[in-house]
């Protein structure tokens, strides 16, 4: 797997998790949410910077991601989380590859992440964590439906 493909895959994963955390922020502990959300933003910044250095033709996409991340960093996630999560979803679409014949993104990586989250959910002792993981699993299963390349 080349660097850009790896970066895009990890960006999609972290954007999906960021979206989930932002939607749940108003129901969660403020410090925990802020720390976790900012962790995903930091990871995304690193992946975008890595992508820029590895791909001359991808620079615009990664620059847009970095600009977006700067705008949302350190906001009041409990108050603005749902609104920001909708924007994260739109940004995530820029990193979802599709196959022209089927109009679907590759499913294997989403299925792998679902398996990973289901295992983590079984081991989780905290009720809130189990609920969050369950929500993440639902979101990823929804992603398996795919999207058309022209969307």
Backbone as a ProteinNet text record, in pm:
[ID]
protein_1_A
[PRIMARY]
XXXXXXXXXXXXXXXXXXXXXXXXXXXXXXXXXXXXXXXXXXXXXXXXXXXXXXXXXXXXXXXXXXXXXXXXXXXXXXXXXXXXXXXXXXXXXXXXXXXXXXXXXXXXXXXXXXXXXXXXXXXXXXXXXXXXXXXXXXXXXXXXXXXXXXX
[TERTIARY]
85.8	0	90.5	61.9	144.4	103.6	187.1	168.6	34.7	-1.7	-126.7	-247.1	-244.3	-354	-366.3	-251.4	-250.7	-304	-253.4	-296.8	-446.3	-497.7	-641.3	-724.8	-679.1	-751.3	-756.8	-644.1	-639.1	-717.9	-716	-794.9	-943.2	-988.1	-1129.6	-1167.9	-1083.5	-1112	-1122.9	-1026.3	-1026.3	-1137.4	-1173.4	-1287.5	-1417.2	-1431	-1551.2	-1559.7	-1447.8	-1446.8	-1470.8	-1411	-1432.1	-1579.3	-1641.6	-1784.5	-1867.6	-1838.5	-1911	-1892	-1767	-1738.5	-1805.9	-1807.5	-1871.7	-2022.2	-2084.8	-2228.5	-2261.5	-2170.9	-2195.2	-2147.3	-2079.9	-2014.9	-2111	-2231.4	-2322.6	-2372.3	-2352.4	-2396.8	-2281.1	-2161.2	-2042	-1971.4	-1872.9	-1788.4	-1707.9	-1713.3	-1651.8	-1502.4	-1428.7	-1283.3	-1247.8	-1319.8	-1292.7	-1316.2	-1429	-1463.2	-1359.4	-1326	-1231.6	-1096.7	-1052.1	-923.7	-927.2	-1032.9	-1044.6	-1061.9	-1145.8	-1168.4	-1039.5	-970.4	-845.1	-737.8	-742.5	-649.6	-673.1	-799.1	-828.8	-790	-811.3	-771.6	-620.1	-545.3	-398.9	-352.1	-412	-378	-408.5	-525.5	-564.6	-468.1	-422.7	-325.7	-197.4	-150.5	-29.5	-45	-159	-183.7	-194.1	-257.6	-269	-131.6	-50.1	84.7	168.7	153	222.5	174.3	44.6	-11.6	40.4	51.8	102.7	244	325.5	465.7	479.1	377.2	386.4	317.6	238	158.6	144.1	206.1	197.2	57.2	-15.5	-147.4	-259	-228.1	-330.3	-327.9	-238.6	-214.7	-341.3	-425.2	-545.8	-637	-655.9	-743.3	-690.4	-560.2	-501	-498.2	-473.1	-476.3	-615.7	-718.5	-856.1	-884.6	-835.1	-853.4	-783.9	-659.7	-586	-656.5	-706.7	-779.7	-905.5	-978	-1099.3	-1067	-962.3	-926.2	-889.5	-821	-786.6	-912.6	-1014.4	-1139.6	-1217.1	-1210.1	-1292.6	-1217.9	-1086.8	-1007.3	-1040.4	-1056.2	-1079.4	-1208.7	-1307.8	-1440.4	-1514.8	-1632	-1717.5	-1788.6	-1727	-1777.8	-1912.7	-1936.4	-2065.1	-2178.5	-2152.4	-2254.8	-2263.3	-2148.7	-2144	-2115	-2105.8	-2063.2	-2144.6	-2276.1	-2360.9	-2341.9	-2338.7	-2319.5	-2184	-2079.2	-1945.4	-1940.1	-2007.3	-2004.2	-2061	-2160.4	-2217	-2114.8	-2033.6	-1927.4	-1816.7	-1786.9	-1685.9	-1728.5	-1855.1	-1908.9	-1885.2	-1908	-1886.3	-1738	-1651	-1506.8	-1464.2	-1518.7	-1483.5	-1512.1	-1617.3	-1652.7	-1541.1	-1458.8	-1347.3	-1239.4	-1242	-1137.6	-1189	-1312.9	-1371.1	-1354	-1271.4	-1254.9	-1377.2	-1400	-1507.1	-1458.5	-1523.3	-1491.3	-1596.7	-1553	-1645.8	-1749.8	-1711.8	-1805.6	-1923	-1896.5	-2001.4	-2052.6	-1973.4	-2012	-1996.6	-1926.5	-1913.2	-1767.2	-1745.5	-1609.9	-1569.9	-1442.4	-1397.4	-1448.5	-1502.5	-1571.4	-1482.4	-1373.1	-1292	-1244.4	-1197.8	-1146.3	-1258	-1378.8	-1490.9	-1529.8	-1532.1	-1565.9	-1463.5	-1335.1	-1228.7	-1248	-1284	-1304.2	-1425.8	-1531.8	-1650	-1611.4	-1535	-1490	-1408.4	-1319.6	-1234.8	-1319.9	-1418.9	-1504.6	-1594	-1640.8	-1724.1	-1644.9	-1518.7	-1432.7	-1409.8	-1383.6	-1360.9	-1486.5	-1603.3	-1730.4	-1751.9	-1717.8	-1733.1	-1645.3	-1528.3	-1434.4	-1462.6	-1538.2	-1563.7	-1650.6	-1612.3	-1688.4	-1778.8	-1741.3	-1815.5	-1936.9	-2053	-2178.2	-2173.8	-2122.8	-2115.8	-2024.7	-1912.4	-1820.1	-1885.5	-1957.4	-2027.9	-2128.5	-2200.7	-2298.2	-2229.5	-2117.3	-2043	-1992.3	-1936.9	-1887.4	-2001.5	-2115.9	-2232.7	-2276.1	-2274	-2310.4	-2210.7	-2082.5	-1979.8	-1999.3	-2035.8	-2061.6	-2179.2	-2284.2	-2401.5	-2362	-2283.4	-2240.1	-2156.8	-2065.1	-1981.1	-2061.5	-2158.9	-2244.8	-2323.4	-2363.3	-2432	-2338.4	-2210.8	-2112.7	-2097.2	-2120.8	-2106.9	-2203.4	-2309.2	-2404.9	-2339	-2234.5	-2159	-2221.4	-2153.4	-2202.6	-2162.3	-2233.1	-2200.8	-2084.6	-2004.1	-1885.1	-1917.6	-2037.2	-2072.5	-2139.8	-2150.5	-2215.4	-2119.9
-117.9	0	124.3	216.4	336.2	436.9	536.7	632.9	705.1	750.3	825.6	737.4	614.4	521.9	495.9	475.9	455.8	580.6	697.5	822.4	843.3	821	839.5	741.1	618.2	517.1	557.5	600.9	642.8	772.3	861	984	950.1	858.2	817.8	760.5	675.6	615.5	722.8	813.4	916.2	1018.2	1048.4	1137.2	1070.9	941	869.4	870.5	845.9	848.8	990.2	1088.7	1227.9	1265	1222.6	1249.4	1190.3	1068.2	1002	1076.9	1108.2	1177.9	1314.9	1385.2	1516.8	1505.9	1403.7	1384.4	1350.9	1284.5	1241.1	1342.7	1446.8	1540.1	1603.7	1638.5	1706.5	1615	1485.3	1389.6	1337.9	1388.2	1332.5	1433.9	1385.4	1468.8	1564.2	1692.6	1795.9	1773.3	1745.8	1728.8	1606	1495.6	1373.4	1396.5	1456.4	1480.2	1569.2	1678.2	1772.6	1704.2	1626.5	1557.7	1456.3	1379.3	1275.7	1336.8	1436.4	1502.6	1569	1637.9	1703	1601.1	1481.4	1373.9	1334	1316.4	1279.7	1391.5	1515.4	1628.6	1629.6	1604.3	1600.8	1488.7	1371.9	1260.1	1297.7	1357.7	1398	1501.3	1594.7	1694	1624.8	1530.7	1457.5	1379	1313.2	1235.2	1325.1	1439.9	1533.9	1587.8	1621.4	1670.8	1563.3	1440.1	1328.1	1309.8	1322.7	1309.7	1416.8	1539.8	1650.2	1620.6	1568.9	1542.5	1424.1	1339.6	1218.4	1230	1335.5	1340.8	1484.4	1511.9	1647.4	1680.8	1583.6	1609.4	1608.4	1571.6	1561.3	1681.1	1773.9	1881.6	1958.8	1988.3	2067.9	1998.5	1869	1792.9	1795.8	1777.4	1777.6	1918.5	2018.6	2157.2	2194.5	2152.4	2179.1	2112.4	1991.5	1922.1	1997.8	2041.1	2114.5	2246.2	2316	2441	2414.3	2311.4	2273.1	2238.4	2161.2	2119	2239.7	2337.3	2458.7	2533.6	2533.8	2604	2538	2406.2	2337.9	2308.5	2322.2	2286.8	2378.6	2316.2	2384.8	2465.4	2420.9	2483.1	2426.3	2478.3	2423	2301.4	2185.7	2064.3	2021.3	2048.8	2009.7	2090.6	2213.9	2300.3	2286.6	2273.9	2277	2141.2	2036.6	1905.3	1851.3	1855.5	1799.5	1877.9	2008.8	2093.7	2065.8	2056.8	2030.2	1889.3	1793.6	1655.3	1645.7	1728	1727.4	1777.3	1872.9	1923.5	1819.4	1749.1	1642.5	1536.1	1503	1402.1	1444.3	1571.7	1621.3	1614.3	1648.6	1642.9	1498.2	1406.9	1264.2	1212.5	1262.1	1216.9	1244.7	1346.9	1378.3	1270.4	1185.2	1083.8	942.3	929.3	797.3	762.2	658.8	618.3	541.2	540.1	455.8	384.5	276.8	197	227.7	269.9	315.7	211.1	82.1	-20.7	-35.8	-28.6	-56.4	67.4	174.2	293.8	279.1	175.2	149.6	167	208.9	214.4	71.2	47.9	-84.8	-114.5	-232.3	-265.8	-332.7	-391	-470.9	-390.4	-267	-188.2	-151.3	-126.1	-94	-218	-332.1	-456.9	-488.8	-462.7	-485.7	-394.5	-269.7	-175.5	-216.1	-264.4	-312.2	-427.6	-522.7	-636.1	-588.9	-492.9	-438.1	-372.5	-292.6	-224.4	-322.7	-426.9	-526.7	-601.5	-632.4	-697.4	-603.9	-477.1	-378.5	-360.8	-363	-348.1	-464.5	-586.2	-703.3	-692.9	-632	-620	-499	-403.9	-280	-307	-244.1	-258.7	-137.5	-24.7	99.6	104.8	133.7	137.5	243.1	362.6	470.2	432.6	368	326.5	222.8	128.8	27.7	93.1	194	264.3	337.8	402.8	474.9	379.6	267.8	170	114.3	90.7	42.1	141.1	269.7	372.8	374.9	360.2	356.6	239.6	125.3	5.8	30.7	91.7	123.1	216.5	319.1	414.2	345.2	259.7	191.5	92.8	28.2	-61.7	18.6	138.1	226.3	260.6	281.8	315	202.4	79.2	-34.3	-26	50.8	64.1	128.6	204.7	265.9	395.1	455.7	577.6	574.8	648.6	656.1	750.5	725.5	807	951.6	977.4	1113.3	1190.6	1132.3	1203.2	1304.2
0	0	0	-89.2	-95.2	12.3	32	141.5	131.2	12.2	-4.2	27.6	-20.2	7	157.4	222.4	368.2	439.4	402.5	466.8	451	330.7	306.1	388.4	397.6	475.9	622.9	677.5	818.1	839.7	741.7	749.9	756.8	672.3	674.9	811.1	865.3	996.7	1104.4	1107	1211.6	1192.7	1068.5	1045.3	1090.7	1067.1	1111.9	1264.4	1330.8	1477.7	1530	1463.6	1502.6	1491	1384	1362.9	1476.9	1514	1622.5	1753	1786.5	1912.6	1918.6	1806.7	1804.3	1827.3	1768.8	1787.9	1932.7	2000.3	2137.5	2241.3	2199	2291.2	2390.9	2347.3	2439.1	2550.7	2536.1	2636.9	2722.6	2699.4	2762.5	2849.8	2922.1	3006	2918.1	2948.7	2864.2	2843.3	2951.6	2939.9	2858.3	2882.5	2807.9	2659.3	2625.9	2484.7	2417.8	2482.5	2423.1	2399	2496.7	2483.8	2368.9	2361.8	2259.1	2120.2	2108.4	1979.6	1931.1	2020.5	1981.7	1944.3	2006.1	1969.2	1823.1	1784.2	1645.4	1549.9	1590.4	1506.1	1486.8	1593.3	1584.7	1490.9	1503.3	1414.7	1269.6	1247.9	1112.7	1054.3	1137.2	1090.1	1043.9	1123.7	1087	958.4	943	821.9	698.5	713.6	601.1	562.1	660.7	632	563.8	608.3	545.4	401.1	379.5	245.9	151.7	201.3	118.3	71	161	125.2	29.9	22.5	-59.7	-195.2	-215.7	-338.9	-387.9	-502.3	-559	-608	-659.5	-717.2	-612.4	-490.1	-384.1	-289	-312.7	-217.4	-180.4	-278.2	-250.9	-148.5	-166.6	-77	67.5	82.5	216.6	276.4	193.5	241.3	292.2	218.8	262	397	414.8	542	654.5	632.6	736.1	771.9	671.9	696.3	777.7	740.7	813.5	959.1	981.1	1116.9	1204.3	1145.8	1221.1	1264.4	1178.3	1209.5	1323.6	1333.7	1434.2	1564.1	1563	1680.8	1799.3	1915.7	2043.3	2046.8	1973.7	1981	2101.7	2128.1	2232.9	2173.4	2190	2125.7	2181.7	2308.7	2365.8	2304.7	2273.8	2215.2	2063.4	1997.3	1851.2	1787.5	1869	1819.9	1704.6	1715.4	1608.7	1479.1	1489.2	1371.1	1304.8	1386.7	1332.4	1272.9	1335.8	1286.2	1145.3	1114.5	979.2	877.3	918	830.1	814.9	923.9	918.7	818.1	819.9	726.7	581.9	553.3	416.7	379.8	473.5	447.9	424	503.1	490.5	349.2	286.3	151.1	50.4	76	-13.7	-12.7	88.6	103.9	80.6	34.8	11.1	-135.9	-162.9	-302.4	-350	-478.4	-530.7	-654.3	-681.6	-798.8	-904.1	-1019.1	-1123	-1161.1	-1164.3	-1207.2	-1110.8	-981.4	-883.3	-813.2	-816.9	-743.5	-593.3	-547.3	-404.1	-362.7	-239.2	-185.7	-150.5	-136	-96	43.5	62.7	186.6	290.4	248.5	340.5	460.9	438.5	550.4	648.6	598.9	686.7	766.4	701.2	770.6	878.8	850	948.6	1070.6	1045.3	1156.1	1239.5	1174.6	1247.8	1338.5	1287	1368.3	1488.4	1463	1569.6	1678.9	1637.9	1735.1	1811	1742.6	1809.4	1916.9	1888.5	1988.2	2107	2076.7	2182.4	2268.3	2203.7	2275.7	2371.8	2329.7	2416.4	2540.1	2526.2	2637.9	2727.1	2675.9	2749.9	2873.1	2981.8	3106.3	3131.8	3075.6	3095.6	3002.5	3059	2982.7	2872	2905.2	2805.7	2689.4	2721.6	2617.1	2526.8	2586.2	2506.5	2412.6	2463.2	2379.3	2264.8	2294.5	2191.1	2083.5	2128	2031.7	1948.1	2011.5	1938.7	1832.6	1867.2	1771.1	1654.8	1686.5	1582.8	1488.4	1544.1	1463.4	1369.2	1421.7	1338.7	1223.9	1255.4	1152.5	1045.1	1086.7	989.7	904.4	965	886.4	783.4	822	727.3	611.4	643.9	540	439	481.3	390.1	272.4	289.3	178.7	58.5	82.6	-26.4	-74.9	-170.9	-234.3	-379.1	-457.9	-600	-618.6	-719.8	-744.7	-776.4	-828.6	-866.5	-753.9	-634.8	-522	-464.3
[MASK]
+++++++++++++++++++++++++++++++++++++++++++++++++++++++++++++++++++++++++++++++++++++++++++++++++++++++++++++++++++++++++++++++++++++++++++++++++++++++

